[in-house]
Amino acid sequence: MDNKKSNYIQILSYSTLGIEMGISVGAGFFLGNYLDKVFNTRPYLVIFFTIAGFGAAIKTFIRMIKRLQKDFKDES
C-alpha cells in the first residue's frame, strides 16, 4: 500500500510540469507587457520577459528530468 501511495505522489508531482511551464511563460509575458505599458518601451520588455519565462520553463523541465532519472535509478 505504501509503495502504491508513493507512486501516486510521484505521478502527481510530474503532472504539474505543464502547469508550471505555462505559468512561467505566462507570467513573463504579462510582466513584460505591464512594464512595456509603464515605461512605453513596447515590445522590448515583453520579448525579454517572455524569453526569460521560456528559460525558467526549460529549467523546470530539466530539473524534473533529473529527478525522474534519479527516481528510476533508485528503483533499480
Residue pairs with C-beta under 8 A, 6 or more apart in sequence:
10 71
14 64
14 68
17 60
17 61
17 64
20 57
20 60
21 57
21 60
21 61
22 57
24 53
24 54
24 56
24 57
24 60
25 50
25 53
25 54
25 57
26 53
27 53
28 49
28 50
28 51
28 52
28 53
28 54
28 56
29 46
29 49
29 50
29 53
31 49
32 45
32 46
32 47
32 48
32 49
32 50
33 45
33 46
35 41
35 45
35 46
35 49
36 42
36 43
36 44
36 45
36 46
39 45
